[in-house]
Amino acid sequence: MADPLQQITGSIVALVTPMDVDGAVDYDALDRLVEWHITEGTSAIVAMGTTGESATLDNDEHIAVVRRTVATAAGRIPVIAGTGANATAEAISLTRAAAECGADAALLVTPYYNKPPQEGLYRHYRAVAEAVDLPQILYNVPGRTGCDMQPATVARLAGIPNIIGLKEALADAGRVRELVSLGLPADFALYSGDDPTARDSMLAGFHGDISVVANVAPAAMARMCAAAVGGDAEAAAEADLPLAGLHKWLFVEPNPIPVKWALHEMGRIGSGIRLPLVPLSTDHHDALREALRTAGVLH
């Protein structure tokens, strides 16, 4: 297990995958985003998560985006590769490829659609961890997967040496308290996967936020997360206040539709997005544009 990875706290961006209008990956724009996040103080980058449209890139593209992100980061910031799948063999293959690309860790969403029971989840994650010697972060997002990994299963998996953390996106304060109180290993990290509740989760004991909002407001999210992880509730609330509109309007349609529109509006990426996702409805343009202005990232 890499020592630097154990120390990741704060704002971790769930990075979009920039695309041209025809849907082709724009690697030059990807490079610029990585450089921007390093400059703005983002703690780490997740490449090829949900926000990166992993569901609509084929395996070769998926691995190419991870490889390019790692190469551009060049060791200046940790890169975590999304490698989850609903087939254990595929998750192993993607995780092995991420390790070969030089990723610092993998983020593995719970198997989706096939709805495994808790024992199936345990065996799935154990199999990936035993097959690939790479630090691995569990990812629970039942609103997308139809599968909710319970805290007791997290506790079982936390005993596996290279399973080093959990991204929890249930957005439930009771779940946050339960996870914090589990007595997990000291080097096991808990990350929020829900921007609107991330500040409260970190003040309750989580170690950071794997964030969509950080795509458009990286410096502000870095400040807010640092304050919250440090237990400074007043400073965290002050930093979070201008981001309130983004916490709402970046999720008004399924992620990453709004955040890709926002980054295009900011001039940082092209307008491309892949079917079955479509561009943000014009009904929401004015409100999201105003939220970007309030956050100080659009003038």
N, C-alpha and C positions, 0 to 999 in steps of 0.2 A: 504494500500500500504506500502510495507516494505521500510523504509528509506534507508538502504544500497543499495537497487537496484537502487534508483534514482541517486546514485552517480557513477554508473558504466560508466567509460570512457576508452578509449584506445583499447587495443587488446583483442578481445573476440574470442576464437578459436571455429570454427565450427568443432567439433571433429569427426574424423573417428571412425567407429566401427571395432575394430580389429577382424579378423576371421582366423580360421584354413583353411587349404587348402580345406577341405570339405565344407566350408561355415559356420561352427558352430561359434557362437560368442566366442571369447577368452577373458573371463572376467579377467583373470590374467593380460593380456597385457593391457586391459582397465584400470585396477588399476594403472599400471605403467605409462601410459600416463597421467592420472589425476595427479599423484604425480609429474611428470616431469613439467607439466604446472604450478603447484603451485610454484615449485622451480624456474622456469624460469621467473616468473613475469606476466604471463597471467592474465588479469583482471577478466575473467569469462569464463565459458564453456557452449557451446550449445551442448546438447546431442540429438541425433536423429533428426538432420536436414538433408538436402539433402546430405551433406558430410558424414553423418552417415548412409547412405543407408536406410533411413526410408521407402522408397518405396518398399523395398524387405524384410523387417522384418515384421513378423505378429504382431498382437497387443500385445500378451503375451511377445514376445521378445522385442518389442518396450518399453513396460513398465519396463521390467526387466533391460534393459540397463539404463534407466533413474534412476531407483531405485539404481542400483549399483554405478552409477556416483555420485549421491547424498550421498550415504553412504561413499564412498571413500573420497569425498571432505570434508565431515564432518564439514561443516560450514566454512571452511577456504577460500573458493572461491565460488561465486554464481554459481548456475547451472540453466540454462535456457533450458527447454524441448521443442523440436519441437513437436507441437501437431496439426498442420494444416491438413486439409482434404478437399476434394471437396464436402462432405456432411456435413451440419452444425451439424447434430446430432452426427456424428462421431467425429467431432472436439470438440464438447462439452464433449463427453465421454473420449477422450484422454486427454483433458485439466484437467478434473476432476481427472483422474488417476494420472496425473503429480502432481497435488496439493496434493493428498493423499500420493505420494512418497516423498514429502518434497521439490519439486523443488521450486526455488525462483521466477520463472516466466515461461511463455510460449511464444514461438515464433510460430506464425501462418501464414503460407504461404497463399496467395490468393487461393481460390478454382480453381483447375486446370481442364483443358479439357472442362468443361461445360460452361466456359466463361460467368460468370454472368455480368450484367450491373452494373453501379456504385451504384444504389440503392440496388441491390442484395448484393453487397459487404458490404455496410453499415449495412444492416439488419443482414447479416451473422455474422459480427464481434460484433455487438451490442448484438446479441443473445448469443454468447459465453461469452462475458464479463458479461452479466447479469446472466448467469447460473452458472458461476464459479468465486468465489472470489479469484482470483489470478492475479497478475500483468501480463499484456499481451502486446506483441510486435507484431505489424503488419509486414508483410514481402511481399514485392513486387518484383517479379522476372519474368517479362513478357516473357523473353526468354525461360523459362521452362514451364510456366503455360498457355501461350496464353491469359493472362488477365493482364491489366495494371491499377493498382489503381491510380487514378488521385489525385493531391495535394488537390483539393477541398474536396475529400472524406476523405483524411487523416485529414484535418482540422475538419471536422464534427466528426470523430471518436475520435480525441484528446480531445474532451470535455467529453468523458466518463471516469470516475475517474480511473478505473483500466486498461485502455489502456494507456500505459506509453511510447511507442516509436514506431519507424519504422525502419526496415531494408530495405534500398532502393538499389536494385541491377540493376537499369536500365543503369548505367554507362553513364549518360548524364549530362554534366556540367550545361546545362540549367535547368534540373530538380532539380539538387542540389541547384542552386541559388533560384529557385522558392520555394522549401521547406524551406530553411533557412529564406526566406523573408515572410513566411506565418503569423508570429506572433503567433506561437504555444505556449502553456503553458510553463513556464520556466522549469518545471520538465519533459517535454516531450523530450525524447532523439532521435536523428537522428543518425543512424548507416549506414555506407557504407556496401554494400554486394558485392563489386567488388574490389579485391585487387589492380589491376593495377592503378585504379583511386582513391583509398582510401585516399592517402596522400593529394591530391588536395581537396577532399571533406571535410576532417577534417580541413584543413587550411581555407576553406570557411565557416566553422561553424558547421560541423557535430561533434558528440561527441565520435565517435569510429568506429571501423571496425570489423564486424563479419567475420572472416578471415579463408580462406583455407590455405594460406601460413604460418600462425601461427602454423599449425600442425607440420611443419618441422623446422621452425626457430622462436620459441616462444620468445626468449630473444630479438632478433633483431627486431621483429615486435612490441614487447612491447616498446622498445626504440623509434622506429620510430613514433608509434602512440602517445606516450606521448609528443614527441616534436611537432607533428602536432596539437594535441588538444591544446597544450599550445601556439600555434601561432608562434613557432620558425621554420620558413620556411627553414633556412639554415641547422639547425641540423636535421630536418626531411629529407631533401634531402640527406644529408650525410649518414644518417642511412639507407635510402631506396635504395641507389645506389647498394650495393652488392646484394640486393634482386631482382634486375630488371630481371635477368634470371628466377628466380622462378615465378615472376608475369607473365612471358610468358609461360614457359614450364610446369607449373603445370596446365595449361588450354589448352594444345595442343590436348587433347582428353577430353571427357566429365568427369567432376568432379563426383566422386572421383577417377577415374582410375589412373591419374598420381600421386596424393598425396599418395595413398596407395602403389603404387610401390616405391615411394621415401622413405616412412617410412620403408618399407621392406628392401630396400637397406641400410638404416641406421641401420638396426638391431633392430628396435623398435617394429615391428609387423610381423605376418606371412604374407603369400602371398595371403590369401583368399579374394575373392570378389565374389559377387553373380550375377548369370545371371539375366537379360540380359547383365549386364556389364561383361567385359572380361579384362584380364591383359593388361597393356600398351604394345603397339606395339614396337617391338625391334627397329624399325626405330628411336624412340625417346629416347632410353636409354642413349646414349652417351651425347646428349645435356642436358638432365635433370641431369645426373650425374655431368656434368661440372657446371651446375647452382648451384647444392648443394655444390660443392667444393668452388665456388666463394662466396657463402653465408657463408662459414665457418662451415657448419654443417656436412660435409662428408670429410674424410681425406684419 
